[in-house]
Amino acid sequence: GISHETIIHYEHASIGDESLIKEIGSQILPQVDSLGLNEQELATLYVALGGNFQVNGFTLKALLETIPDPQLVSDALVFTFRTIKPG
């Protein structure tokens, strides 16, 4: 296995298969120390993990705007990290 001292980075890519994204979110991401993704990849991961774009006016369009609202990005990141690494 990989030493617990080894820091693992995962660079997410644009993936069209939501079930694969969900599997990555539940099986791989809890094992990594660092995550790289853009707003579009964050949006697809957010949805695959059960995020709801209808909450508090949070929309996919708003997240994917040329200059996305930092609060929306932050909310999606918080949800994502709490989902993949609860507690």
N, C-alpha and C positions, 0 to 999 in steps of 0.2 A: 504494500500500500504506500501511499504518499505520507511522508513525515508530517506531523502536525505543525512543525516549524516552517514548512514550506508555504509561502503565501501564494494563493491561487487567484488569478484574474480571469474572468470570463468576458469576452467581447461579444455582445449580442449582435446578430445580423438580422436583416429583414427576412422573415420566414412567413410564408402564407398559410401554413397549416396550424390552425389554432390548437389542435390537440397536441401537436409536437411542442408548441410554445408552452402549453400548460404542463406537459411532462418535464420540460427543461426547468420551468418555474418550481415544480414540486420536488424534482429529483436532483438536479444539478446545482441550481442557485443556492440552496441552503448550505452547500459545501464550499462555496467560494468566499473569498475575503474582499474582492473588488469586482465591480461590475461596470462595464462600459456599454452605453447605448445612447441613441439619439431620441428626439421627441416622438418620432413615428414608431420606433421600436418600443419605447416606453408605453405608448398608447396600446399597441397590440398585446404587450405583456400584461398591462393593467386589465384589459378586457379578458384575456385568457385566464387570469387568476381570479376573476369574478368581480372586477371593478365595474361600477355602474356610472355611465356618463350622464345620467339624468339627475344625479345628486347635486344639490346646491348650485344649479346652473352650470355644472361642469360638463362641457361638451367636447367631443372629439375635434371638432373644427377649431375650438378655442385652443386646444393643446397643440394643434398642428399649424397654427398661424405662423406667418413669417417670423414674428417675434412673439413667442408664446408668453402668456401671463405667468410670471414666476411663481405666483401662489398656486396656480393649477398644476404646474410641473411639480412643485413641492408636495402638494396633496397626493398626486399620483405616485411619487417616489415613496412617501410615507406609507401609503396603502401597500405598495409593492413590497417594501422591506418588512413591514409588519406581517404580511402574508407569507413570505418565504422564510423569515426568521422570527417566528412568534416568540414573545417573552423577551 
